[in-house]
Amino acid sequence: MILIKTGLSLIAVTVLMSISAYATADTMIENANGYTLNRQQKLIRFDSIVFDDSGKITAVGRSKNLLRQFPLAQRINLHGKTLLPGLIDAHGHVLALGHHQAQLSLRETRTLAEAQGHISDYAQRFPSQQWILGGEWNQVNWDSGRFPTAHDIDAVVSDRPVWLSRVDGHAAWVNSRAMQLAGIGRDTPDPVGGKIERDAQGNPTGMLIDNAMDLIQAVIPPASDAGNRMALDAALLTLAQFGLTSVHDAGVSAEADRLFREYAANAKLSVRIYGMISGTDDFFERISTEGPLLSGGQDRYALRAVKLFADGALGSRGAALAAPYSDAPDTSGLLFQTKSAMAVMIKKAADKGYQVNVHAIGDAANRQILDGFAALPATERKAARHRIEHAQVLAVEDIPRFKSLNIIPSMQPVHATSDMTMAEQRVGHERIKGAYAWRHYLKQGSRIACGSDFPVESANPFWGIHAAVTRRSRDGEPLQGWYADQAMTLTEAFRCFTLDAAYAAHQENIIGSLEKGKWADFIVVDRDMFTIPAQQIHQIQVVQTWLAGKVVYQNEAPSLK
């Protein structure tokens, strides 16, 4: 038994990587309330599914028919519980999720003083930690009306360096000790694609935007191999608990790649990982000599994409806009690369056979990346299925280019409901019409790959489906939904977390739906999201998670017939 923290409570669960008791030629899950998509992307119903010892599906349909075909199958009765394909998160950060669980979280703080109290308490509880690491703060939720400063941390912790990333991961709040160790002072220049916030006298305030964060990260001791293994184990457990059977890791390092390959080879990856190499620097140069890893360890790990960055985030005003911010007319954000430099990076990765997935939040950044993709040969572009990660704020006239250029918008529905308190302040009434604009993409026939950007947001995919359908917070605000005309239908949201996310990883023929020949990756949940009120979707709990026909998470044991 393992204790997992869920909200404020602890629940006991059992994690099983294999169940030898069910090792018969075929296993039939029967009496299920099953939903899946077919090859025409239509929602279909079934009550039974059969899979073999290899973990591949052999049949999906009605019990009375399948019992005649598989009379000797081991039978497991779901007693009417809802069964769905395993859900896919198309944008997350696996090791970061695991490390995050052991670090200081300021996500729930509502004032600067409360955040300072949490920092002080954490420092007292962990006096031997060389660095205090964590974050998830959001100044928009505080009463201070400003970014925090190093002095705010120094007031409670000054003897040790402190690093606290903003909730979006695109700004860092550090204390004076951290800046001293990194050599950041009045004369330190802003790096390309980054900004050191300064006071009226030109002194660093302790707020670092985007690439300026690298100045501190360079002196933070790297995680040990043991620490990374603990983080991976913790992340895999959390992801399986939420019903995720596949995730796209948006920025795989050399250390992460080594662990993912090892875990996949030993059948220890309880969630499939589709990896994106982080950048085109040293690790890419080494690993790309072998070409993309299309599949490893029963399709548990693939490394066939590259992740690049065009700009920062909206909340920290690092997203690159074509015109100044509506609430800060002295800045338009930051482009990380010149247009020509970005085009070179895109071509470099594409020429090696990799899918290229680029983080772009602001309208200027998205336009730069669309232009970069447009320079690639059309046939190669179509085959590669390149992606823009986030595609958050666009000029409305640029949205059709996703379809014409065969670019996949990889979007995170929870970002809309998290950002709705500040997004329109940042970009104004006109530009918001092209922001979080899912209906525009769906109407033109673009496939949206949905994710969460965990640990920036919760990895719970039902929170994402809820946000996509309702455009409301989990508290039900606003009642009519925020720009509800851009909401998805429930089937569309289900598809973007299953079949379309699989398509965005070139994996629609092996996962994403429950069909003959695909992997038996599925989940059992405690209620039917297609019949309950939409506002309750985020409350759905996972009962069991199965990967390749084996239980990898359960809080209720299967019922043998």
RODO-2510 file (C-alpha; in nm, 4 decimals, decimal comma):
residues 561
     n   res          X          Y          Z
     1     m     0,0000     0,0000     0,0000
     2     i     0,1139     0,3568    -0,0747
     3     l    -0,0334     0,6777     0,0648
     4     i    -0,1078     0,9459    -0,1932
     5     k    -0,1951     1,3034    -0,1061
     6     t    -0,5070     1,4212    -0,2874
     7     g    -0,6118     1,7731    -0,1943
     8     l    -0,6136     1,7748     0,1863
     9     s    -0,6750     1,4032     0,2348
    10     l    -0,4706     1,0862     0,2119
    11     i    -0,6049     0,7865     0,0261
    12     a    -0,4577     0,4393     0,0254
    13     v    -0,3999     0,2852    -0,3146
    14     t    -0,2271    -0,0195    -0,4519
    15     v     0,0051     0,0081    -0,7494
    16     l     0,0484    -0,3099    -0,9514
    17     m     0,2888    -0,3284    -1,2425
    18     s     0,1574    -0,6728    -1,3391
    19     i    -0,1110    -0,9138    -1,2301
    20     s     0,0011    -1,2687    -1,2937
    21     a    -0,3347    -1,4056    -1,1805
    22     y    -0,4896    -1,2766    -1,5040
    23     a    -0,2235    -1,4277    -1,7319
    24     t    -0,4506    -1,6280    -1,9592
    25     a    -0,4575    -1,6231    -2,3375
    26     d    -0,7300    -1,3585    -2,3412
    27     t    -0,8868    -1,1289    -2,0839
    28     m    -1,2382    -0,9907    -2,1222
    29     i    -1,3586    -0,6804    -1,9397
    30     e    -1,7370    -0,7104    -1,9390
    31     n    -2,0435    -0,5281    -1,8102
    32     a    -1,8700    -0,1966    -1,8753
    33     n    -2,0244     0,1368    -1,9648
    34     g    -1,7701     0,1866    -2,2399
    35     y    -1,6989     0,4829    -2,4665
    36     t    -1,4382     0,5266    -2,7379
    37     l    -1,3855     0,6951    -3,0722
    38     n    -1,3723     0,5008    -3,3957
    39     r    -1,1517     0,5646    -3,6984
    40     q    -1,4016     0,8207    -3,8223
    41     q    -1,3583     1,0039    -3,4880
    42     k    -1,7175     0,9289    -3,3914
    43     l    -1,8160     0,8396    -3,0356
    44     i    -1,9290     0,4783    -2,9993
    45     r    -2,0522     0,2666    -2,7080
    46     f    -1,9589    -0,0874    -2,6002
    47     d    -1,9871    -0,3066    -2,2924
    48     s    -1,6944    -0,5468    -2,3365
    49     i    -1,3323    -0,5387    -2,4463
    50     v    -1,0953    -0,8309    -2,4995
    51     f    -0,7147    -0,8196    -2,5040
    52     d    -0,4421    -1,0827    -2,5235
    53     d    -0,1318    -1,1566    -2,3200
    54     s     0,0750    -0,9124    -2,5216
    55     g    -0,1534    -0,6298    -2,4082
    56     k    -0,3088    -0,5712    -2,7504
    57     i    -0,6836    -0,5399    -2,8036
    58     t    -0,8406    -0,8302    -2,9928
    59     a    -1,2061    -0,7203    -2,9887
    60     v    -1,4399    -0,4464    -2,8680
    61     g    -1,8161    -0,4819    -2,8677
    62     r    -2,1096    -0,6493    -2,6967
    63     s    -2,0701    -0,9291    -2,4419
    64     k    -2,3142    -1,1675    -2,6060
    65     n    -2,1074    -1,1623    -2,9234
    66     l    -1,7623    -1,1646    -2,7658
    67     l    -1,8404    -1,4507    -2,5262
    68     r    -1,9020    -1,6771    -2,8250
    69     q    -1,5724    -1,5725    -2,9837
    70     f    -1,3640    -1,5966    -2,6626
    71     p    -1,5271    -1,8631    -2,4420
    72     l    -1,2072    -1,9330    -2,2453
    73     a    -1,1197    -1,5711    -2,1706
    74     q    -1,0556    -1,4639    -1,8143
    75     r    -1,3568    -1,2433    -1,7336
    76     i    -1,3516    -0,9265    -1,5220
    77     n    -1,6867    -0,7699    -1,4336
    78     l    -1,7040    -0,3907    -1,4059
    79     h    -2,0643    -0,3937    -1,2809
    80     g    -2,1594    -0,1027    -1,5079
    81     k    -1,8687     0,1274    -1,4277
    82     t    -1,7555     0,3652    -1,7008
    83     l    -1,4557     0,2599    -1,9108
    84     l    -1,2670     0,5058    -2,1332
    85     p    -0,9490     0,4982    -2,3423
    86     g    -0,6460     0,6000    -2,1407
    87     l    -0,6199     0,9783    -2,1531
    88     i    -0,3222     1,1570    -2,3091
    89     d    -0,1614     1,4805    -2,1945
    90     a     0,0038     1,6389    -2,4971
    91     h     0,2212     1,8819    -2,3012
    92     g     0,3782     1,8232    -1,9606
    93     h     0,7092     1,7943    -1,7788
    94     v     0,7523     1,4553    -1,6155
    95     l     1,0616     1,4932    -1,3958
    96     a     0,9585     1,8465    -1,3018
    97     l     0,6282     1,7084    -1,1756
    98     g     0,8078     1,4630    -0,9502
    99     h     1,0579     1,7171    -0,8170
   100     h     0,7816     1,9707    -0,7667
   101     q     0,6042     1,7428    -0,5206
   102     a     0,8933     1,7740    -0,2747
   103     q     0,9411     2,1502    -0,3130
   104     l     0,7832     2,4601    -0,1604
   105     s     0,4477     2,5449    -0,3185
   106     l     0,2987     2,8946    -0,3049
   107     r     0,0097     2,8134    -0,5407
   108     e    -0,2638     2,8671    -0,2822
   109     t    -0,1242     3,1880    -0,1317
   110     r    -0,3488     3,4927    -0,1637
   111     t    -0,1219     3,7656    -0,0241
   112     l     0,2478     3,8435    -0,0314
   113     a     0,2565     3,8184     0,3482
   114     e     0,1081     3,4687     0,3297
   115     a     0,3755     3,3697     0,0777
   116     q     0,6462     3,5044     0,3077
   117     g     0,5016     3,2974     0,5902
   118     h     0,5179     2,9819     0,3800
   119     i     0,8792     3,0524     0,2838
   120     s     0,9766     3,1036     0,6479
   121     d     0,7965     2,7884     0,7634
   122     y     0,9564     2,5778     0,4897
   123     a     1,3048     2,7070     0,5736
   124     q     1,2547     2,6167     0,9404
   125     r     1,1265     2,2678     0,8560
   126     f     1,4208     2,1907     0,6259
   127     p     1,7239     2,3584     0,7863
   128     s     1,9768     2,1346     0,6080
   129     q     1,8644     2,2117     0,2524
   130     q     2,1412     2,3979     0,0701
   131     w     1,8907     2,5772    -0,1552
   132     i     1,5227     2,6472    -0,0985
   133     l     1,3490     2,5646    -0,4253
   134     g     0,9862     2,5854    -0,5313
   135     g     0,7405     2,8393    -0,6581
   136     e     0,3961     2,8423    -0,8240
   137     w     0,3361     3,1948    -0,6966
   138     n     0,1109     3,4279    -0,8923
   139     q     0,1273     3,7961    -0,8100
   140     v    -0,2095     3,8482    -0,9832
   141     n    -0,3704     3,6703    -0,6876
   142     w    -0,1958     3,8853    -0,4286
   143     d    -0,2947     4,2208    -0,2847
   144     s     0,0411     4,3878    -0,3463
   145     g    -0,0259     4,4936    -0,7064
   146     r     0,3389     4,4362    -0,8020
   147     f     0,6015     4,1729    -0,8630
   148     p     0,7729     4,0602    -0,5404
   149     t     1,1377     4,1477    -0,4725
   150     a     1,4473     3,9922    -0,3207
   151     h     1,3966     4,2081    -0,0132
   152     d     1,0600     4,0372     0,0438
   153     i     1,2402     3,7029     0,0744
   154     d     1,5418     3,8471     0,2593
   155     a     1,3040     3,9582     0,5338
   156     v     1,2332     3,5920     0,6165
   157     v     1,5307     3,3968     0,4695
   158     s     1,8650     3,5621     0,4016
   159     d     2,1225     3,2991     0,4996
   160     r     2,0463     3,0545     0,2155
   161     p     1,9728     3,1055    -0,1540
   162     v     1,6053     3,0902    -0,2486
   163     w     1,4652     3,0211    -0,5973
   164     l     1,0885     3,0417    -0,6537
   165     s     0,9501     3,0139    -1,0063
   166     r     0,6283     3,1832    -1,1104
   167     v     0,3253     2,9607    -1,1709
   168     d     0,3886     2,9668    -1,5483
   169     g     0,7577     2,8801    -1,5124
   170     h     0,8650     3,1908    -1,7044
   171     a     0,9815     3,4123    -1,4194
   172     a     1,1783     3,3521    -1,1017
   173     w     1,1718     3,5306    -0,7676
   174     v     1,5047     3,5006    -0,5861
   175     n     1,6672     3,6460    -0,2781
   176     s     1,9853     3,8479    -0,2475
   177     r     2,1928     3,5443    -0,1514
   178     a     2,0970     3,3673    -0,4766
   179     m     2,1875     3,6733    -0,6846
   180     q     2,5175     3,7033    -0,5006
   181     l     2,6090     3,3402    -0,5785
   182     a     2,5177     3,3943    -0,9457
   183     g     2,7124     3,7215    -0,9677
   184     i     2,4063     3,9253    -1,0629
   185     g     2,4570     4,2936    -0,9914
   186     r     2,3872     4,6392    -1,1199
   187     d     2,6175     4,5946    -1,4204
   188     t     2,4905     4,2514    -1,5264
   189     p     2,3390     4,2879    -1,8752
   190     d     2,0052     4,1380    -1,9758
   191     p     2,0636     3,8136    -2,1667
   192     v     1,9085     3,7644    -2,5094
   193     g     1,5467     3,6592    -2,4575
   194     g     1,5505     3,7550    -2,0904
   195     k     1,5122     4,0479    -1,8560
   196     i     1,6484     4,1360    -1,5126
   197     e     1,3908     4,3578    -1,3454
   198     r     1,5532     4,6647    -1,1908
   199     d     1,4529     4,9375    -0,9495
   200     a     1,4706     5,3120    -1,0162
   201     q     1,8429     5,3104    -0,9347
   202     g     1,9131     5,0277    -1,1793
   203     n     1,9684     4,7602    -0,9157
   204     p     1,8308     4,4078    -0,9724
   205     t     1,5053     4,3590    -0,7813
   206     g     1,5210     3,9800    -0,7549
   207     m     1,2772     3,9216    -1,0415
   208     l     1,4179     3,7393    -1,3446
   209     i     1,2158     3,6943    -1,6633
   210     d     1,2621     3,4013    -1,9036
   211     n     1,6252     3,3535    -2,0168
   212     a     1,7490     3,5655    -1,7271
   213     m     1,6495     3,2736    -1,5048
   214     d     1,9421     3,0786    -1,6527
   215     l     2,1824     3,3032    -1,4615
   216     i     2,0620     3,1516    -1,1344
   217     q     1,9897     2,8016    -1,2632
   218     a     2,3542     2,7725    -1,3649
   219     v     2,4589     2,7753    -0,9977
   220     i     2,1802     2,5598    -0,8524
   221     p     2,3251     2,2136    -0,7778
   222     p     2,1843     1,9589    -1,0246
   223     a     1,9580     1,6837    -0,8989
   224     s     2,1331     1,3552    -0,8237
   225     d     2,0571     1,0335    -1,0093
   226     a     1,8797     0,9062    -0,6998
   227     g     1,6794     1,2282    -0,6786
   228     n     1,5754     1,2009    -1,0430
   229     r     1,4685     0,8399    -0,9948
   230     m     1,2569     0,9338    -0,6955
   231     a     1,1044     1,2174    -0,8954
   232     l     1,0241     0,9885    -1,1897
   233     d     0,8649     0,7277    -0,9642
   234     a     0,6538     0,9927    -0,7939
   235     a     0,5476     1,1471    -1,1266
   236     l     0,4508     0,8121    -1,2808
   237     l     0,2339     0,7311    -0,9818
   238     t     0,0604     1,0689    -0,9950
   239     l    -0,0014     1,0478    -1,3688
   240     a    -0,1476     0,6970    -1,3460
   241     q    -0,3654     0,8079    -1,0550
   242     f    -0,5150     1,0763    -1,2821
   243     g    -0,5917     0,8283    -1,5608
   244     l    -0,3122     0,9332    -1,7951
   245     t    -0,1624     0,6475    -1,9944
   246     s     0,0507     0,8672    -2,2206
   247     v     0,2153     1,2072    -2,1880
   248     h     0,4210     1,4225    -2,4217
   249     d     0,7241     1,5468    -2,2289
   250     a     0,7940     1,9000    -2,3514
   251     g     1,1676     1,9251    -2,2948
   252     v     1,3645     1,6045    -2,2371
   253     s     1,7188     1,6438    -2,1044
   254     a     2,0015     1,3937    -2,1440
   255     e     1,9463     1,2744    -1,7856
   256     a     1,5723     1,2279    -1,8397
   257     d     1,6283     1,0457    -2,1698
   258     r     1,8635     0,7999    -2,0026
   259     l     1,6116     0,7222    -1,7301
   260     f     1,3160     0,6976    -1,9686
   261     r     1,5029     0,4495    -2,1890
   262     e     1,6027     0,2400    -1,8887
   263     y     1,2531     0,2374    -1,7407
   264     a     1,0962     0,1535    -2,0788
   265     a     1,3363    -0,1347    -2,1412
   266     n     1,2492    -0,2818    -1,8011
   267     a     0,8717    -0,2241    -1,8355
   268     k     0,8860     0,0247    -1,5474
   269     l     0,7282     0,3126    -1,7410
   270     s     0,3681     0,2892    -1,6232
   271     v     0,2822     0,5842    -1,8504
   272     r     0,3913     0,6079    -2,2136
   273     i     0,6216     0,9033    -2,2779
   274     y     0,6534     1,0832    -2,6098
   275     g     0,9669     1,2918    -2,5726
   276     m     1,0702     1,6261    -2,7147
   277     i     1,4440     1,6958    -2,7017
   278     s     1,5071     2,0218    -2,5200
   279     g     1,6586     2,2535    -2,7831
   280     t     1,9132     2,1913    -3,0569
   281     d     2,2296     2,2304    -2,8515
   282     d     2,4786     1,9706    -2,7211
   283     f     2,2355     1,6922    -2,6300
   284     f     2,0564     1,7238    -2,9623
   285     e     2,3868     1,7158    -3,1492
   286     r     2,4802     1,3887    -2,9760
   287     i     2,1472     1,2097    -2,9851
   288     s     2,0434     1,3158    -3,3355
   289     t     2,3269     1,1175    -3,4927
   290     e     2,1110     0,8106    -3,4233
   291     g     1,7990     0,9768    -3,5613
   292     p     1,4594     0,9876    -3,3888
   293     l     1,3678     0,7031    -3,1529
   294     l     1,0301     0,6052    -3,2938
   295     s     0,9507     0,3403    -3,0354
   296     g     1,1106     0,1657    -2,7406
   297     g     1,0008    -0,0831    -2,4755
   298     q     0,6563    -0,1880    -2,6070
   299     d     0,5950     0,1635    -2,7365
   300     r     0,6467     0,3025    -2,3848
   301     y     0,9001     0,5623    -2,4956
   302     a     0,9624     0,7586    -2,8121
   303     l     1,1999     1,0497    -2,8731
   304     r     1,1088     1,1909    -3,2116
   305     a     1,0438     1,5616    -3,1469
   306     v     1,2380     1,8745    -3,0561
   307     k     1,1105     2,1497    -2,8282
   308     l     1,2074     2,5115    -2,9027
   309     f     1,1052     2,8398    -2,7381
   310     a     0,9912     3,1533    -2,9170
   311     d     0,8904     3,3665    -2,6181
   312     g     0,7851     3,3737    -2,2540
   313     a     0,4481     3,3788    -2,0792
   314     l     0,1578     3,6202    -2,0599
   315     g     0,1383     3,6505    -1,6819
   316     s     0,4978     3,7701    -1,6497
   317     r     0,4630     3,9840    -1,9664
   318     g     0,7322     3,7816    -2,1388
   319     a     0,5033     3,6688    -2,4198
   320     a     0,6032     3,8495    -2,7404
   321     l     0,3233     4,0719    -2,8697
   322     a     0,3112     4,2606    -3,1974
   323     a     0,2035     4,5748    -3,0097
   324     p     0,2644     4,6825    -2,6484
   325     y     0,0803     4,5226    -2,3580
   326     s    -0,2506     4,6935    -2,2871
   327     d    -0,1663     4,7154    -1,9162
   328     a     0,2064     4,7929    -1,9623
   329     p     0,2573     5,0107    -2,2722
   330     d     0,6324     5,0269    -2,2156
   331     t     0,6842     4,6619    -2,3140
   332     s     0,5821     4,4175    -2,5863
   333     g     0,7430     4,1134    -2,4264
   334     l     1,0414     3,9148    -2,5476
   335     l     1,1257     3,7218    -2,8622
   336     f     1,3941     3,4697    -2,7708
   337     q     1,5463     3,4553    -3,1190
   338     t     1,5619     3,6657    -3,4309
   339     k     1,3444     3,5465    -3,7164
   340     s     1,6444     3,4137    -3,9086
   341     a     1,7977     3,2394    -3,6063
   342     m     1,4680     3,0671    -3,5251
   343     a     1,4279     2,9573    -3,8877
   344     v     1,7753     2,7997    -3,8728
   345     m     1,6879     2,6076    -3,5543
   346     i     1,3599     2,4821    -3,6999
   347     k     1,5310     2,3645    -4,0188
   348     k     1,8151     2,2026    -3,8248
   349     a     1,5761     1,9824    -3,6277
   350     a     1,3450     1,9145    -3,9225
   351     d     1,6333     1,8126    -4,1488
   352     k     1,7289     1,5428    -3,8966
   353     g     1,3794     1,3950    -3,9241
   354     y     1,2320     1,5339    -3,6022
   355     q     0,8922     1,6823    -3,5444
   356     v     0,9476     2,0435    -3,4328
   357     n     0,7311     2,1705    -3,1468
   358     v     0,7737     2,5366    -3,0579
   359     h     0,6500     2,7187    -2,7488
   360     a     0,4763     3,0365    -2,8647
   361     i     0,2382     3,2409    -2,6498
   362     g     0,2140     3,5918    -2,7979
   363     d     0,0871     3,6921    -3,1418
   364     a     0,4323     3,8088    -3,2546
   365     a     0,5919     3,4814    -3,1451
   366     n     0,3247     3,2706    -3,3142
   367     r     0,3661     3,4667    -3,6371
   368     q     0,7428     3,4203    -3,6253
   369     i     0,7032     3,0425    -3,5883
   370     l     0,4370     3,0138    -3,8585
   371     d     0,6749     3,1994    -4,0900
   372     g     0,9544     2,9617    -3,9948
   373     f     0,7413     2,6565    -4,0700
   374     a     0,6239     2,8104    -4,3967
   375     a     0,9851     2,8064    -4,5210
   376     l     0,9974     2,4240    -4,4975
   377     p     0,8987     2,2058    -4,7959
   378     a     0,5224     2,1446    -4,7947
   379     t     0,5415     1,7653    -4,8273
   380     e     0,7922     1,7374    -4,5434
   381     r     0,5856     1,9728    -4,3299
   382     k     0,2717     1,7644    -4,3775
   383     a     0,4465     1,4381    -4,2928
   384     a     0,6227     1,5766    -3,9840
   385     r     0,3095     1,7178    -3,8151
   386     h     0,5009     2,0071    -3,6601
   387     r     0,3318     2,1769    -3,3659
   388     i     0,3031     2,5096    -3,1914
   389     e     0,2865     2,4536    -2,8179
   390     h     0,0273     2,6775    -2,6459
   391     a    -0,0741     2,8860    -2,9520
   392     q    -0,2265     3,1107    -2,6905
   393     v    -0,2681     3,4626    -2,8333
   394     l    -0,2867     3,5029    -3,2105
   395     a    -0,3964     3,7627    -3,4564
   396     v    -0,7245     3,6178    -3,5819
   397     e    -0,6008     3,6374    -3,9397
   398     d    -0,3066     3,4074    -3,8548
   399     i    -0,5200     3,1207    -3,7249
   400     p    -0,6058     2,9800    -4,0737
   401     r    -0,2327     2,9355    -4,1357
   402     f    -0,2329     2,6388    -3,8950
   403     k    -0,4568     2,4539    -4,1380
   404     s    -0,2895     2,5654    -4,4594
   405     l     0,0587     2,4840    -4,3241
   406     n    -0,0481     2,1548    -4,1578
   407     i     0,0611     2,2778    -3,8138
   408     i    -0,0976     2,1245    -3,5053
   409     p    -0,2106     2,3628    -3,2286
   410     s    -0,1074     2,1979    -2,9004
   411     m    -0,3162     2,3775    -2,6396
   412     q    -0,3975     2,3572    -2,2698
   413     p    -0,7635     2,4290    -2,1867
   414     v    -0,6898     2,4931    -1,8187
   415     h    -0,4735     2,7891    -1,9173
   416     a    -0,7855     2,9735    -2,0312
   417     t    -0,9648     2,9362    -1,7001
   418     s    -0,6471     3,0095    -1,5031
   419     d    -0,5623     3,3168    -1,7115
   420     m    -0,9104     3,4646    -1,7499
   421     t    -0,8563     3,6924    -1,4488
   422     m    -0,5688     3,8732    -1,6214
   423     a    -0,5535     3,7825    -1,9930
   424     e    -0,7791     4,0574    -2,1248
   425     q    -0,5985     4,3143    -1,9090
   426     r    -0,2747     4,2080    -2,0795
   427     v    -0,3938     4,2149    -2,4423
   428     g    -0,7137     4,4216    -2,4487
   429     h    -1,0591     4,3586    -2,5928
   430     e    -0,9593     4,3231    -2,9591
   431     r    -0,6607     4,0911    -2,9255
   432     i    -0,8445     3,8629    -2,6831
   433     k    -1,0629     3,7547    -2,9780
   434     g    -0,7696     3,5472    -3,1053
   435     a    -0,6728     3,4100    -2,7636
   436     y    -0,7601     3,0617    -2,6317
   437     a    -0,9729     3,0463    -2,9459
   438     w    -1,0360     2,6730    -2,9750
   439     r    -1,3545     2,7029    -3,1816
   440     h    -1,1693     2,8916    -3,4560
   441     y    -0,9259     2,6019    -3,4942
   442     l    -1,1892     2,3306    -3,4789
   443     k    -1,4135     2,5073    -3,7281
   444     q    -1,1354     2,5147    -3,9881
   445     g    -1,0599     2,1452    -3,9336
   446     s    -0,7433     2,1686    -3,7247
   447     r    -0,6830     1,8872    -3,4796
   448     i    -0,6091     2,0233    -3,1331
   449     a    -0,3770     1,8237    -2,9084
   450     c    -0,4772     1,8986    -2,5497
   451     g    -0,2596     1,8922    -2,2414
   452     s    -0,2105     2,0661    -1,9085
   453     d     0,1521     2,1898    -1,8965
   454     f     0,1920     2,0098    -1,5632
   455     p     0,3260     2,0979    -1,3090
   456     v     0,2337     2,4542    -1,4112
   457     e    -0,1240     2,3254    -1,3854
   458     s    -0,2618     2,0078    -1,2339
   459     a    -0,2023     1,6982    -1,4463
   460     n    -0,5653     1,5931    -1,3891
   461     p    -0,7074     1,5646    -1,7443
   462     f    -1,0648     1,5928    -1,6214
   463     w    -0,9861     1,9471    -1,5118
   464     g    -0,8796     2,0134    -1,8704
   465     i    -1,1908     1,8539    -2,0216
   466     h    -1,4074     2,0548    -1,7821
   467     a    -1,2336     2,3804    -1,8795
   468     a    -1,2618     2,2999    -2,2510
   469     v    -1,6361     2,2366    -2,2319
   470     t    -1,7493     2,4980    -1,9795
   471     r    -1,4888     2,7800    -2,0009
   472     r    -1,5632     2,8162    -1,6291
   473     s    -1,3557     2,7799    -1,3131
   474     r    -1,4093     2,4726    -1,0972
   475     d    -1,6087     2,7066    -0,8711
   476     g    -1,8444     2,7694    -1,1629
   477     e    -1,7361     3,1213    -1,2574
   478     p    -1,8318     3,2997    -1,4720
   479     l    -2,1777     3,1464    -1,4870
   480     q    -2,2110     3,1778    -1,8663
   481     g    -1,8496     3,0836    -1,9336
   482     w    -1,5576     3,3070    -2,0304
   483     y    -1,5910     3,3776    -2,4033
   484     a    -1,8096     3,0679    -2,4157
   485     d    -1,8438     3,0893    -2,7933
   486     q    -1,4947     2,9334    -2,8100
   487     a    -1,5858     2,6287    -2,5964
   488     m    -1,5542     2,2732    -2,7246
   489     t    -1,8289     2,0150    -2,7301
   490     l    -1,7727     1,7258    -2,4902
   491     t    -1,6881     1,4875    -2,7736
   492     e    -1,4340     1,7363    -2,9125
   493     a    -1,2711     1,7750    -2,5715
   494     f    -1,2633     1,3957    -2,5251
   495     r    -1,1046     1,3617    -2,8694
   496     c    -0,8341     1,6224    -2,8034
   497     f    -0,7259     1,4304    -2,4901
   498     t    -0,7286     1,0957    -2,6723
   499     l    -0,7193     1,0377    -3,0474
   500     d    -0,6048     1,3843    -3,1551
   501     a    -0,3312     1,3921    -2,8918
   502     a    -0,2184     1,0510    -3,0208
   503     y    -0,2216     1,1883    -3,3769
   504     a     0,0005     1,4768    -3,2650
   505     a     0,2588     1,2151    -3,1614
   506     h     0,2247     0,9999    -3,4762
   507     q     0,0670     0,7338    -3,2521
   508     e    -0,2961     0,7239    -3,3627
   509     n    -0,2514     0,3677    -3,4924
   510     i    -0,1404     0,2283    -3,1557
   511     i    -0,3182     0,4340    -2,8866
   512     g    -0,5841     0,7049    -2,8462
   513     s    -0,8892     0,4829    -2,8894
   514     l    -0,9969     0,1301    -2,8053
   515     e    -0,9821    -0,0634    -3,1317
   516     k    -0,8564    -0,4030    -3,2425
   517     g    -0,4779    -0,4085    -3,2741
   518     k    -0,4137    -0,1119    -3,0456
   519     w    -0,2680    -0,1290    -2,6978
   520     a    -0,5148    -0,2053    -2,4199
   521     d    -0,4617     0,1284    -2,2448
   522     f    -0,7814     0,2239    -2,0652
   523     i    -0,9230     0,3640    -1,7441
   524     v    -1,2226     0,2949    -1,5242
   525     v    -1,3831     0,6003    -1,3623
   526     d    -1,6445     0,6562    -1,0958
   527     r    -1,9037     0,8355    -1,3095
   528     d    -2,0162     0,8850    -1,6680
   529     m    -1,8927     1,2205    -1,7971
   530     f    -2,1299     1,1985    -2,0923
   531     t    -2,4380     1,2029    -1,8691
   532     i    -2,3437     1,4112    -1,5647
   533     p    -2,3745     1,7933    -1,5658
   534     a    -2,0712     1,9461    -1,7376
   535     q    -1,9807     2,1446    -1,4262
   536     q    -1,9165     1,8144    -1,2428
   537     i    -1,6660     1,6732    -1,4930
   538     h    -1,3672     1,7950    -1,2921
   539     q    -1,4886     1,5851    -0,9960
   540     i    -1,4445     1,2526    -1,1783
   541     q    -1,2153     1,0101    -0,9961
   542     v    -1,0149     0,7281    -1,1515
   543     v    -1,0881     0,3797    -1,0168
   544     q    -0,8349     0,1848    -1,2256
   545     t    -0,5708     0,2622    -1,4866
   546     w    -0,4546    -0,0120    -1,7251
   547     l    -0,1512     0,0006    -1,9555
   548     a    -0,0979    -0,2736    -2,2150
   549     g    -0,3564    -0,4895    -2,0424
   550     k    -0,2032    -0,4605    -1,6941
   551     v    -0,3250    -0,2616    -1,3954
   552     v    -0,0821     0,0188    -1,3074
   553     y    -0,3081     0,2001    -1,0611
   554     q    -0,6170     0,1057    -0,8668
   555     n    -0,8133     0,2183    -0,5678
   556     e    -1,0605    -0,0638    -0,6249
   557     a    -0,9636    -0,4179    -0,7218
   558     p    -1,1006    -0,5782    -1,0403
   559     s    -1,3906    -0,8179    -0,9854
   560     l    -1,3177    -1,1608    -1,1298
   561     k    -1,6117    -1,3486    -1,2820
***
